Amino acid sequence: MSGRDLLIAGARVLTFGPEPRDLDSADILIEEGRITRIERGIEAPPGTPRLDAAGHLAIPGLINAHFHSPGNLQKGALPGYPLEVFMLREVPPLASAVPQGRLAYARTMIGAMEMLKTGVTSVMDDAFHVPAATVEGIDAIAQAYADIGMRARIAIDQPNIAEYDKHPYLKDMLPPAIVAEMDAAPRQSDGELLELYAHLIERWDGAGQGRIGAALSCSAIQRVTPSYLQALAELSQKRDLPFNIHILETRTQAAFGEAVLGRSLVKEAKARGVLTPRTVVVHAIWVDDDDIAILSDAGVTVAHNPVCNLRLGSGVAPFRAWREAGIDVCLGTDEAIADDSVNLWGAMKMAGLIHTLADADWSRWPSAQEILGVMYEGGARALGAVGGIGWLSPGARGDVALIDLDTEAFTPLNDVQRQLVFGETGSSVRHVVVDGAIVVRDGRLTRIDEKAMRAEVRALAAAASADSAAAEAAAMRLEPHYAEMVRRAFVRPNRMRRRLDP
Ligand SMILES: [Zn+2]
């Protein structure tokens, strides 16, 4: 026995995938981490561990396709801000102290705990590092996912140009003293960052028996040097790695395209050759019909984060227009500082609800099946794992969430998929299996001492509170200029309707 063999016995099984099946009662046999059979009355090889799942629903482990673990400690920390003002607290541009590895480890862990206990078995962690990425920080993040037993793709989301050049209007509005401070803030060279990627790939891609993988990120094309963007695009092609790029999340970014580049950021991304089927375009809210056609032609996957988009007032994404253009869509929570939880069920429910506002024709509203399909199929695609995750089928990884049907959310049981999307919060998830290993049993994590970890997170967060206070003071100093920039972007005419402003 490898520790990755398991018989899940007697569950109702929703398989999802290209030929979805709903089986009243079936067994799932997992051998060496992969599903080998799904049928009634399986005689497992002697010694195979057995998980009695009568009264439970087995579904594929959920996939959180867009997430930033470094925001995990700031849940509930901020009032409502638009993205550009929010980022002064999320990624303080003048910060100088590099956090120690244990903080990064515990910080990653608290988000992974919440995901795993609510049935999320796979995540794309687009991890940023303030002020600078380090081997220690990267290793701490990857080690946390390896230890807890989750499946994760990890990127290094590290801008490397001067802060004032990432935004429209800002440089001309800032006092010279602040421009000088921004010039002096730490910035990593293309070479340094590519060396860190070499480490990430060498040390972690394929680690944890294949559960841990590398991904790439430029954060956004307007936040990095053109040469670094190019190098990442080449690396993505050479190593066949997903490439995360935030594009047109806000109206201020739309203004950046028009005022600075003379074309939309999607057109700019196309011209720079970074839109491919490996690209995960994050947000894509302020995209027009031309942009949508470009994204569709390029075969990218768009990561939709509806809770984050509302938390930051970014707007409502053109979900139906994306889908009608044939774009693959995946779902994410984005980060705990812009959602206040790491709960993909909330993102699914929001995705199922918010797009009713865009269309009076209710036949075009997202159905529960569509939302689940997007989350599983789009998520598998975003993580470069089509066929491996997001469905239950022989050959797929043994990643299974077992949901207790004897709970209020499923009583009475009218329509299981609708109740999953609109009624469940993650609280009915009882057992979670990743690669054939039980990582949550009876609602408890099996590989870590969760009580001790929560205590450690509290202690580390308290110890870092002086840094947080200093970061807030720095943010307050910059905020009036950023607020003015956002106001300027908002008064600039824009034909797209992504908010309810009169
Ligand atoms: Zn993001």
Residues whose N, C-alpha, C, O or C-beta is under 5 A from the ligand:
A	BS01	ZN	D334
